[in-house]
Amino acid sequence: MWSRLSSAAVPEAERLDWFTDVIAQELVSLAIRSGQPGKFWAEASVLDLGGVQVSTFDFSSLHSLRTAAHVRRSDPEQYQLGLVADGTMSLAQNRRDSGLFSGDMVLWDTSLPMESLALPGDGGLIRAVTLSFPRNAMPLRGARVERLLAQRIPGGHGLGAILAQYMLSLAAHGADCGQAELNRLGTVALDLVGACLAGQLGAEDKLSAEARSRALLERINAFIDHNLGDPQLTPSAVAARHGISLRWLQLVFREQGQTVAAGIRQRRLERCRADLADPGLLTSPVHTVARRWGFTNPAVFSRTFREAYGVSPTDFRQWAVGEAGARKINEPCAPGTSAGLGPAVDSAAGGRSTMPPSPAGRGVRGSLPPVAGGGGQAGQNDKGTP
């Protein structure tokens, strides 16, 4: 469960001190200055991932300083990785300075002094997402990791982009998960951080086989998600793109309870279902929506959709758009409503409207970016992938 804190209920004159206390409690103790302390604003959210913590912060411009005295008084002995989602930030530590950056990540060690500057974006606030984890949870030796402190880690391509988007996905959807799921997500987060840092250092061979496999699986999932519209996306194409055997790929997916082809088909159906439920896409024919997500044969798509959801694509669209309109008119602010998910008719229930279930979910991975290099070339057309 998220722990959410806001300066809204704090008197303006006390907000900077309040945020200093929040940062000390959730990250590290430090001194904070602001050019306009009377106008300072901040919000914070914290989520426990079982040994890993993800935190989001939205705040006004500030300058922060963690001295050796701060370290002596309080040190969680962690590495902390910060992603700047909005605004700009710079961080200096261990005689290195990241320079101002946005959209990228930076790593720091809580056992060393540091200094940072944060400047707002167009929205007037800085938004940062931070992962905190014990230093001993990293498979890389401290001397190696030390070379990356206060170094800008690109968040726009390759494994860095996957890690950055994973952090944003945790911040956006983590609250929807149970603690057992959050613990698994924390393990994946550590694997991705380790793989990303190892890649920056050219030390991938220092990771455990399990960590390398899990990181590779995240890259594979990202590649699939961002190439769903390619009709030639097949298990063979995925395996070839990542330099692995088709047999190994099938084995990994089987451990997750489905084949590669079924996983691709499931994700395509989920995208089609979302588009068909979108009133803004009513002018797009059903076959156009299907083709957008890799289904080239309308009859095959219609049959596959009906098998998954128990209703035809056309009937689903009518119900979904109708329900969206009814909600807008009758319950514009109804809590718990889910836009874009309409009901289907369950003939076995005597015509009662029921929600067509999604195929088995995959956790928080749907918004991950592509692996650097873009779409792969298709291999042979494996059976089971429309």
Solvent accessible surface area in square Angstrom, and as a share of the most:
residue,aa,sasa,rsa
1,M,186,0.83
2,W,18,0.06
3,S,61,0.39
4,R,157,0.57
5,L,68,0.34
6,S,43,0.28
7,S,0,0.00
8,A,62,0.48
9,A,100,0.77
10,V,25,0.14
11,P,78,0.49
12,E,102,0.46
13,A,95,0.74
14,E,95,0.43
15,R,32,0.12
16,L,27,0.13
17,D,100,0.52
18,W,51,0.18
19,F,3,0.01
20,T,31,0.18
21,D,96,0.50
22,V,9,0.05
23,I,14,0.07
24,A,42,0.33
25,Q,141,0.63
26,E,27,0.12
27,L,21,0.11
28,V,4,0.02
29,S,22,0.14
30,L,17,0.08
31,A,48,0.37
32,I,20,0.10
33,R,153,0.56
34,S,20,0.13
35,G,75,0.72
36,Q,113,0.50
37,P,68,0.43
38,G,38,0.37
39,K,152,0.64
40,F,1,0.00
41,W,75,0.26
42,A,0,0.00
43,E,68,0.31
44,A,3,0.02
45,S,13,0.08
46,V,14,0.08
47,L,1,0.00
48,D,80,0.41
49,L,0,0.00
50,G,43,0.41
51,G,56,0.54
52,V,4,0.02
53,Q,41,0.18
54,V,0,0.00
55,S,0,0.00
56,T,8,0.05
57,F,5,0.02
58,D,26,0.13
59,F,18,0.07
60,S,18,0.12
61,S,37,0.24
62,L,17,0.09
63,H,37,0.17
64,S,9,0.06
65,L,69,0.34
66,R,0,0.00
67,T,45,0.26
68,A,49,0.38
69,A,34,0.27
70,H,24,0.11
71,V,23,0.13
72,R,187,0.68
73,R,169,0.62
74,S,54,0.35
75,D,49,0.25
76,P,57,0.36
77,E,99,0.44
78,Q,39,0.18
79,Y,9,0.04
80,Q,0,0.00
81,L,0,0.00
82,G,3,0.03
83,L,4,0.02
84,V,0,0.00
85,A,42,0.33
86,D,60,0.31
87,G,6,0.06
88,T,44,0.26
89,M,22,0.10
90,S,19,0.12
91,L,3,0.01
92,A,31,0.24
93,Q,6,0.03
94,N,31,0.16
95,R,226,0.82
96,R,73,0.27
97,D,97,0.50
98,S,18,0.12
99,G,32,0.31
100,L,93,0.46
101,F,5,0.02
102,S,53,0.34
103,G,36,0.35
104,D,15,0.08
105,M,0,0.00
106,V,0,0.00
107,L,0,0.00
108,W,14,0.05
109,D,15,0.08
110,T,0,0.00
111,S,31,0.20
112,L,54,0.27
113,P,63,0.40
114,M,18,0.08
115,E,74,0.33
116,S,15,0.10
117,L,66,0.33
118,A,3,0.03
119,L,66,0.33
120,P,55,0.35
121,G,25,0.24
122,D,161,0.83
123,G,67,0.64
124,G,40,0.38
125,L,53,0.27
126,I,0,0.00
127,R,85,0.31
128,A,10,0.08
129,V,0,0.00
130,T,4,0.02
131,L,1,0.00
132,S,3,0.02
133,F,0,0.00
134,P,50,0.31
135,R,72,0.26
136,N,141,0.72
137,A,38,0.29
138,M,12,0.05
139,P,65,0.41
140,L,10,0.05
141,R,154,0.56
142,G,45,0.43
143,A,74,0.57
144,R,49,0.18
145,V,0,0.00
146,E,78,0.35
147,R,124,0.45
148,L,14,0.07
149,L,2,0.01
150,A,0,0.00
151,Q,64,0.28
152,R,124,0.45
153,I,2,0.01
154,P,47,0.29
155,G,10,0.09
156,G,65,0.62
157,H,113,0.51
158,G,12,0.12
159,L,31,0.16
160,G,7,0.06
161,A,5,0.04
162,I,0,0.00
163,L,1,0.00
164,A,3,0.03
165,Q,55,0.25
166,Y,1,0.00
167,M,0,0.00
168,L,55,0.27
169,S,4,0.02
170,L,0,0.00
171,A,16,0.12
172,A,70,0.54
173,H,89,0.40
174,G,0,0.00
175,A,47,0.36
176,D,120,0.62
177,C,27,0.16
178,G,40,0.39
179,Q,87,0.39
180,A,64,0.49
181,E,76,0.34
182,L,1,0.01
183,N,64,0.33
184,R,147,0.54
185,L,22,0.11
186,G,2,0.02
187,T,57,0.33
188,V,20,0.12
189,A,0,0.00
190,L,39,0.19
191,D,13,0.07
192,L,0,0.00
193,V,0,0.00
194,G,1,0.01
195,A,7,0.05
196,C,4,0.03
197,L,1,0.00
198,A,0,0.00
199,G,39,0.38
200,Q,84,0.37
201,L,24,0.12
202,G,60,0.57
203,A,2,0.02
204,E,84,0.38
205,D,106,0.55
206,K,92,0.39
207,L,9,0.04
208,S,61,0.39
209,A,67,0.52
210,E,114,0.51
211,A,9,0.07
212,R,99,0.36
213,S,46,0.30
214,R,83,0.30
215,A,1,0.01
216,L,26,0.13
217,L,21,0.10
218,E,2,0.01
219,R,64,0.23
220,I,0,0.00
221,N,0,0.00
222,A,0,0.00
223,F,1,0.01
224,I,0,0.00
225,D,9,0.04
226,H,90,0.40
227,N,20,0.10
228,L,1,0.01
229,G,34,0.33
230,D,52,0.27
231,P,54,0.34
232,Q,96,0.43
233,L,4,0.02
234,T,1,0.01
235,P,1,0.01
236,S,19,0.12
237,A,2,0.02
238,V,0,0.00
239,A,4,0.03
240,A,73,0.57
241,R,69,0.25
242,H,28,0.13
243,G,70,0.68
244,I,37,0.19
245,S,64,0.41
246,L,62,0.31
247,R,188,0.69
248,W,79,0.28
249,L,0,0.00
250,Q,43,0.19
251,L,82,0.41
252,V,22,0.13
253,F,1,0.00
254,R,141,0.51
255,E,144,0.65
256,Q,83,0.37
257,G,69,0.66
258,Q,40,0.18
259,T,66,0.38
260,V,0,0.00
261,A,9,0.07
262,A,26,0.20
263,G,0,0.00
264,I,0,0.00
265,R,63,0.23
266,Q,11,0.05
267,R,1,0.01
268,R,0,0.00
269,L,6,0.03
270,E,47,0.21
271,R,48,0.18
272,C,0,0.00
273,R,12,0.04
274,A,55,0.43
275,D,23,0.12
276,L,0,0.00
277,A,0,0.00
278,D,58,0.30
279,P,70,0.44
280,G,65,0.62
281,L,48,0.24
282,L,87,0.43
283,T,133,0.77
284,S,18,0.12
285,P,66,0.41
286,V,35,0.20
287,H,85,0.38
288,T,37,0.21
289,V,0,0.00
290,A,1,0.01
291,R,125,0.46
292,R,94,0.34
293,W,56,0.20
294,G,0,0.00
295,F,4,0.01
296,T,84,0.49
297,N,72,0.37
298,P,80,0.50
299,A,66,0.51
300,V,41,0.24
301,F,2,0.01
302,S,42,0.27
303,R,134,0.49
304,T,16,0.09
305,F,0,0.00
306,R,125,0.45
307,E,132,0.59
308,A,34,0.27
309,Y,9,0.03
310,G,53,0.51
311,V,9,0.05
312,S,15,0.09
313,P,4,0.03
314,T,69,0.40
315,D,62,0.32
316,F,0,0.00
317,R,23,0.08
318,Q,119,0.53
319,W,87,0.31
320,A,3,0.02
321,V,29,0.17
322,G,44,0.42
323,E,57,0.25
324,A,20,0.16
325,G,30,0.29
326,A,41,0.32
327,R,48,0.18
328,K,161,0.68
329,I,141,0.72
330,N,107,0.55
331,E,94,0.42
332,P,100,0.63
333,C,120,0.72
334,A,22,0.17
335,P,131,0.82
336,G,81,0.78
337,T,67,0.39
338,S,56,0.36
339,A,98,0.76
340,G,23,0.22
341,L,64,0.32
342,G,1,0.01
343,P,12,0.07
344,A,4,0.03
345,V,54,0.31
346,D,49,0.25
347,S,101,0.65
348,A,101,0.78
349,A,13,0.10
350,G,73,0.70
351,G,44,0.42
352,R,157,0.57
353,S,62,0.40
354,T,51,0.30
355,M,103,0.46
356,P,3,0.02
357,P,93,0.58
358,S,66,0.42
359,P,30,0.19
360,A,80,0.62
361,G,68,0.65
362,R,43,0.16
363,G,64,0.62
364,V,12,0.07
365,R,39,0.14
366,G,42,0.41
367,S,60,0.39
368,L,0,0.00
369,P,19,0.12
370,P,53,0.33
371,V,18,0.10
372,A,53,0.41
373,G,73,0.70
374,G,30,0.29
375,G,44,0.42
376,G,16,0.15
377,Q,154,0.68
378,A,44,0.34
379,G,34,0.33
380,Q,135,0.60
381,N,116,0.59
382,D,17,0.09
383,K,194,0.82
384,G,44,0.43
385,T,11,0.06
386,P,41,0.26
